[in-house]
Amino acid sequence: MKLPFTDTEFKTRVERVRKDMQGAGVELLLVSDPNNIYWLTGAEDWAFYVPQFVLVSADDPMPTWYGRAMDRPGALLSTWLDNAHVAAYAESYVQKTDCHPSEALSAYIKDTHPGVKRVGYESDTYYFSPRSLQCLIDGLPDATFVDCDLLVNRARLRKSPAEIAYMRNASEIASATMSHAMELIEPGVRQSDVMAEVFKTQIAFNGRFGGSVTGLSPIILAGEKASTAHPAWTDDPFEEGQTIALELGGSCRRYCCGLARTMHLGRDLPADVTSTAKAVNEGMEKVLETMRPGVVAGEVHGAWQKVLDNYGLTKESRIGYGIGIGFPPDWGERAVSLRQEDTTELEPGMTFHIILGMWMDGWGLELSETVHITADGSECLTNFSRELVQKYS
């Protein structure tokens, strides 16, 4: 089975994490975020709905995958790890009330890392439960548990050329999906029928490469539901006069690119939609002009805020975040947000989803780009006209 990256790249990533572990003063790091597990090992099977970990040790340059017994063969096939570094807990631990897989993990750590004193863990991941942490603490009473949340996420921020290549593929998928969705949307067509075609385009893309499931579900914001950011699609038909925002994106080998655009059904485009779209487009241009190495995240937000101030508009939420690997339910990297108070310095290889959503009273619009920070500036990976599309017969 062909792995998404070379062993050399995986080893480089692990060494980056081990160096950061040293700074955090931990001997062993328990990684539970599926995005981080994939980045360190290549494991991408649908095995993360039960406890799954990667153990990174200060004493071993190869990490260990630890998960459910029935998923061990998949981990052997999909990772760069050797047989000795792929371990599993028994099926008798799965979804039981009287025992937990982290009890088995505690015993495994005692056997393989006797006397370990400081154990790092990720405190705020979607798939690591309070019960799991308590079982580890109870099972390793002589160890001190250290919160190392986002340690691996931060190491992931700077993408390699191979990672950027997957994101370029994802951007092609995103653009094709957006184009197809806009072709289909018209009065009387159901949202669910368009969404079925969206998923088909995202996955069965072309003869060169296919897609994977995007970390964030595709989103349709139509009519009144365009006033909120993340509505669920329905089987309601689109209607004449609706302003519709689409946030669709694409994913290749789990690397995601987001893309949001807005369209209007009908000849009569409301004046407030027109003026707000103008402000958002101008704001996007200023944001892209600002994004370059050495600029801090708060400065990017400041460039956007100046435009909003000129138009008398407000937007309380952040305007973007780091994006890359995306397992459900999200494609954000969680380590950087483009908001006023974030002081993270932009570096070459970072990638961001700039999402300029304006959710108003009874209507809304969105415009987004996935942006790669280059050596001397930035580039949009996605390629799609930013003009608000007006569609009528």
C-alpha positions in Angstrom: 0.0 0.0 0.0 1.4 3.4 -1.0 1.7 5.8 1.9 0.9 9.5 1.5 4.4 10.5 2.6 7.9 9.1 2.7 9.3 7.5 5.8 11.8 10.4 5.9 9.0 13.0 6.1 7.3 11.1 8.9 10.6 10.8 10.8 11.1 14.5 10.5 7.7 15.2 11.9 8.3 12.9 14.9 11.6 14.6 15.6 9.9 18.0 15.6 7.4 16.7 18.2 10.1 15.0 20.3 12.0 18.3 20.5 8.9 20.1 21.6 8.2 17.4 24.2 11.7 18.1 25.7 10.7 21.7 26.0 7.5 20.7 27.8 9.4 18.3 30.1 7.5 15.1 29.2 9.0 11.7 28.6 5.9 10.2 26.8 3.2 12.0 24.8 -0.2 10.4 24.3 -1.7 11.7 21.0 -5.5 11.2 20.6 -6.4 13.7 17.9 -7.0 11.7 14.6 -5.5 14.6 12.7 -2.3 14.4 14.7 -2.3 10.6 14.6 -2.5 10.7 10.8 0.2 13.4 10.5 2.6 11.3 12.7 1.9 7.9 11.3 -0.3 7.9 8.2 -3.1 6.0 10.0 -6.4 7.2 8.5 -8.9 4.3 8.8 -12.3 5.0 10.4 -11.0 3.7 13.8 -11.1 6.9 15.8 -14.7 6.6 17.1 -13.3 4.3 19.8 -10.1 5.2 21.8 -7.1 5.3 19.6 -3.7 6.8 20.5 -0.2 7.3 19.2 2.6 7.2 21.8 5.6 9.4 21.2 8.5 8.6 23.4 11.6 10.6 24.3 13.6 7.4 24.0 12.3 6.0 20.7 12.4 7.7 17.2 9.5 5.6 16.1 6.1 6.2 17.7 3.6 3.5 18.6 0.0 3.2 17.3 -2.3 1.8 20.0 -5.9 1.0 19.2 -8.7 -1.5 18.8 -7.6 -5.1 18.0 -9.7 -5.4 14.8 -8.1 -2.2 13.5 -4.5 -3.3 14.0 -4.2 -4.9 10.6 -5.3 -1.6 9.0 -2.7 0.3 11.0 0.0 -2.0 9.8 -1.1 -1.4 6.2 -1.5 2.4 6.4 1.4 3.5 8.5 5.2 3.6 8.2 5.5 1.8 11.6 7.0 -1.7 12.0 5.2 -4.6 13.6 6.6 -3.9 17.1 5.2 -0.4 17.1 1.6 -1.3 16.3 -0.2 -2.5 19.4 -3.8 -3.1 20.4 -6.3 -3.6 23.2 -8.7 -6.6 23.2 -12.2 -6.5 21.9 -13.5 -7.1 25.4 -12.7 -3.5 26.2 -14.8 -2.0 23.5 -17.8 0.1 24.7 -18.2 -1.5 28.1 -19.4 0.0 31.3 -17.2 -2.1 33.6 -13.9 -1.5 31.9 -12.2 1.0 29.4 -9.5 0.7 26.7 -7.4 3.3 28.7 -7.1 0.7 31.5 -5.4 -1.6 28.9 -3.3 1.3 27.7 -2.1 2.0 31.3 -1.0 -1.6 31.6 0.8 -1.4 28.2 2.6 1.8 29.3 3.7 0.1 32.5 5.2 -2.8 30.5 6.9 -0.7 27.8 7.8 2.5 29.7 8.5 1.3 33.3 9.0 4.1 35.7 7.7 6.9 33.4 7.3 10.0 35.5 5.8 12.7 33.2 3.2 11.9 30.6 1.8 14.5 28.2 -1.7 14.3 26.9 -4.1 16.4 24.6 -6.7 17.9 26.9 -9.2 19.3 24.4 -9.6 16.9 21.5 -13.0 15.6 20.2 -12.2 11.9 20.8 -10.5 11.8 24.2 -13.0 11.6 27.0 -12.8 12.5 30.7 -13.3 8.8 31.5 -10.3 7.9 29.4 -8.1 10.4 31.2 -9.2 9.3 34.6 -8.5 5.7 33.8 -5.0 6.6 32.7 -4.4 8.6 35.9 -5.7 5.8 38.1 -3.7 3.2 36.2 -0.4 5.2 36.4 -0.5 6.6 39.9 3.2 7.4 40.0 3.2 9.5 36.9 2.4 13.2 36.6 0.1 14.0 33.7 1.0 17.2 31.8 -1.4 19.1 29.6 0.3 19.3 26.2 -2.8 20.3 24.2 -1.9 21.8 20.7 1.7 20.7 20.9 1.4 18.6 17.8 -1.1 21.0 16.2 1.5 23.7 16.3 4.1 21.4 14.8 1.7 20.8 11.9 1.3 24.5 11.0 4.3 24.7 8.6 3.4 22.4 5.6 6.0 20.5 3.5 5.9 20.7 -0.3 4.2 17.3 -0.3 1.4 18.5 1.9 0.9 21.6 -0.2 0.6 19.4 -3.2 -2.3 17.5 -1.6 -3.9 20.8 -0.8 -3.6 22.0 -4.4 -5.5 18.8 -5.4 -8.1 19.6 -2.7 -8.5 23.1 -4.1 -9.3 21.7 -7.6 -12.0 19.5 -6.0 -13.4 22.5 -4.1 -13.6 24.7 -7.3 -15.2 21.9 -9.3 -17.7 21.2 -6.5 -18.7 24.9 -6.2 -19.1 25.2 -9.9 -21.3 22.1 -10.2 -23.5 23.1 -7.2 -24.1 26.6 -8.6 -25.1 25.0 -12.0 -27.7 22.8 -10.2 -29.2 25.4 -7.9 -32.4 27.0 -9.2 -36.0 27.6 -7.9 -37.7 24.3 -7.2 -34.6 22.1 -6.8 -34.2 20.5 -3.4 -31.3 21.3 -1.2 -30.8 17.5 -0.6 -30.6 16.8 -4.3 -27.8 19.4 -4.7 -26.0 18.0 -1.7 -26.0 14.5 -3.2 -24.2 15.9 -6.2 -21.8 17.8 -4.0 -20.7 14.6 -2.3 -20.3 12.8 -5.6 -18.1 15.6 -7.0 -16.0 15.8 -3.9 -15.3 12.0 -3.8 -15.3 10.9 -7.5 -13.4 13.9 -8.8 -11.4 12.9 -11.9 -9.1 10.4 -13.4 -5.9 11.8 -11.8 -7.0 11.6 -8.1 -10.1 11.2 -6.0 -11.3 12.9 -2.9 -11.8 12.0 0.7 -14.5 13.1 3.2 -14.0 16.8 4.1 -13.5 17.5 7.8 -16.3 20.0 7.8 -19.6 18.9 6.3 -20.7 20.8 3.2 -23.0 23.7 4.1 -25.9 25.4 2.3 -27.2 28.7 3.8 -30.4 29.6 1.9 -32.9 32.3 2.6 -33.4 32.9 6.4 -30.9 30.2 7.2 -28.2 32.3 5.5 -28.4 34.4 8.7 -26.6 31.6 10.6 -23.2 30.1 10.1 -23.6 26.3 10.1 -27.2 25.3 9.3 -28.0 21.7 8.4 -29.3 21.2 4.8 -32.9 20.0 4.3 -35.1 18.7 1.5 -36.6 22.2 1.1 -36.6 23.5 -2.4 -34.7 26.7 -3.3 -36.9 29.7 -3.9 -36.9 32.7 -6.2 -35.4 35.7 -4.5 -33.2 33.7 -2.1 -29.6 34.7 -1.4 -27.7 31.5 -1.0 -24.2 31.0 0.5 -22.3 27.7 -0.1 -19.3 26.5 2.0 -18.2 23.3 0.3 -14.5 22.6 0.1 -12.5 19.6 -1.0 -10.2 17.0 0.5 -7.3 14.9 -0.9 -5.6 12.4 1.3 -7.3 14.1 4.2 -5.8 17.5 3.3 -8.7 20.1 3.0 -9.3 23.3 1.2 -12.3 25.4 2.1 -14.2 27.5 -0.4 -17.3 29.7 0.2 -19.2 31.7 -2.3 -22.6 33.4 -2.6 -25.3 33.5 -5.3 -28.8 35.0 -5.6 -31.8 33.6 -7.4 -33.6 36.3 -9.3 -33.2 39.6 -11.1 -33.8 41.9 -8.2 -30.7 41.8 -6.1 -31.3 43.6 -2.7 -29.3 46.7 -2.2 -28.0 45.6 1.2 -26.7 42.4 -0.3 -24.9 44.4 -3.1 -23.3 46.8 -0.7 -22.2 44.1 1.8 -20.8 42.0 -1.0 -18.7 45.0 -2.1 -17.3 45.5 1.4 -16.5 41.8 1.8 -14.7 41.7 -1.5 -12.7 44.8 -0.7 -11.9 43.3 2.7 -10.7 40.0 1.2 -8.3 42.0 -1.0 -6.9 43.9 2.0 -6.5 40.6 3.9 -4.6 38.9 1.1 -2.4 42.0 0.7 -1.5 41.8 4.4 -0.7 38.1 4.6 3.0 37.5 4.4 5.8 36.1 6.6 6.5 38.1 9.7 3.0 39.6 10.0 1.1 38.5 13.0 -2.4 37.1 12.9 -3.9 40.2 14.6 -2.6 42.5 11.9 -4.4 40.4 9.3 -7.6 40.9 11.2 -6.9 44.6 11.6 -6.7 45.0 7.8 -10.2 43.5 7.5 -11.6 45.6 10.4 -10.5 48.9 8.7 -12.6 48.0 5.7 -15.6 47.1 7.8 -15.3 50.4 9.7 -15.4 52.3 6.5 -18.6 50.6 5.5 -20.2 50.8 9.0 -20.3 47.0 9.3 -19.5 44.7 12.2 -18.4 41.1 12.4 -17.7 39.7 15.9 -16.2 36.3 14.9 -12.7 35.6 13.7 -12.0 35.8 10.0 -9.9 32.7 9.5 -7.9 29.8 11.0 -5.2 27.4 10.1 -6.4 24.6 7.8 -4.8 21.3 6.7 -5.6 17.8 7.7 -9.3 17.5 8.4 -11.0 14.5 10.0 -14.6 15.0 11.0 -16.1 17.1 12.6 -13.8 20.0 11.6 -10.9 20.9 9.2 -9.4 23.7 11.4 -6.0 23.1 12.9 -7.1 25.0 16.1 -3.6 26.4 16.8 -4.0 29.9 15.1 -7.1 32.1 14.6 -7.1 35.3 12.6 -8.5 37.6 15.3 -7.3 40.8 16.9 -5.7 39.3 20.0 -3.8 36.4 18.3 0.0 37.2 18.1 1.1 34.2 16.1 3.6 35.2 13.5 2.9 34.0 9.9 5.6 31.7 8.5 6.2 30.2 5.0 4.3 26.9 4.7 1.4 27.9 6.9 -2.1 27.6 5.3 -5.3 29.4 6.3 -8.9 29.4 5.5 -10.0 33.0 5.3 -13.8 32.9 5.8 -15.5 36.3 5.6 -19.1 35.4 6.6 -21.6 38.1 7.2 -24.7 36.7 8.9 -27.3 39.4 8.9 -31.0 39.7 10.1 -32.8 37.3 7.8 -30.1 36.9 5.2 -26.3 36.5 4.8 -23.4 35.9 2.5 -20.0 34.3 2.6 -16.7 34.6 0.8 -13.6 32.5 1.5 -10.2 31.5 0.2 -7.6 28.9 1.3 -4.3 30.7 1.4 -0.7 29.5 1.4 2.0 31.7 3.0 5.0 31.7 0.7 8.6 32.9 1.2 7.7 36.4 0.2 3.9 36.7 0.4 0.9 34.5 0.0 -1.1 32.7 -2.7 -4.7 31.6 -3.0 -4.8 27.8 -3.5 -8.5 28.0 -4.5 -9.3 29.5 -7.9 -12.9 30.7 -8.3 -14.4 34.0 -9.2 -15.3 36.1 -6.1 -18.2 37.9 -7.7 -21.6 37.3 -6.3 -23.4 35.1 -8.9 -26.9 36.2 -9.9 -28.9 33.5 -11.6 -32.3 34.0 -13.3 -34.1 32.6 -16.3 
